[in-house]
C-alpha cells in the first residue's frame, strides 16, 4: 500500500470486536447484578424481655373477717374474687390468706373460736395489705368495741409495719340495721380514724340489702352477695396494692 500503513489482518479485527463485546457484557453485569443478600445479626443470648425483666413479686394479702367473709361450700368468697381480679389483666399476683369465722369479731369469738386479733396473730406478719371486715357480732358497748378494734389494728401494724390497712365495717341485709350493729360500725370507724386507717361503711352504702345477696338464713351472703361484695371492696383494695418490685 503506497503512502500508508498496511491493512490490519482479519484476526486483529476479530480480537477488537471480541474485546468490545466483553467490555459491554461486563458493564451490563455490573449495572444489573442483584443486590447482596441481607445480613441478619444473630440474636444475643439471654437478652429476651422475659429474662431481662424481673417478674413482679406477689402481693401478700391477709383478710380477717366475720361470717360475711365466709362463703357457702363451692362458692368463691369475696376475698378470692378480689385477689383474682387484682391478679388478672397483667396485674401483680396476689398471695391470699383468709382468717375468718362466723361469729368472730374484734371483741367476741365463736365457741372454741378466735377474735380478729387472734386470727390475725395466727396468720403471721409481713403482709403487704390487710383487710379487716366486720364485725356484725360485736354486740357490746361502743367504748369496748372501739378499744378492741384499735388494739387489733395496732397489733396488725406491729406485725406488718409496711402493710396498707383497710377496715370494712359490718354489713347487714336490712334497713335500718339493728342498733348494736350501728354501734359496732361507729366504734370501728372511730378506731380507724384514731389509727389513720382507711374505713369503708357498708351500712351507709346499703350493702347486701334487697333480694338475692343473702341466703335463706338472712345472714350468709350468697354467690351473688359475694360477687357484689367483691365489686365494692376491690376498688378500695387496689389503691393499697404496692407498685411491682
Buried (B, 14 or more C-beta within 10 A) or exposed (E): EEEEEEEEEEEEEEEEEEEEEEEEEEEEEEEEEEEEEEEEEEEEEEEEEEEEEEEEEEBBBBBBBBBBBBBEEEBBBBBBBBBBBBBEEEBBBBBBBBBBBBBBBBBBBBEEBBBBBBBBBEBEBEBBBBBBBBBBBBBBEEEEBBBBBBBBBBBBBEBBEEBBBBBBBBBBBEEEBEEBBBBBBBBBBBBBEEBEBBBBBBBEEBBBBEEEBBBEEEBBBBBBBBBBBBEBBBEBBEEBBEEEE
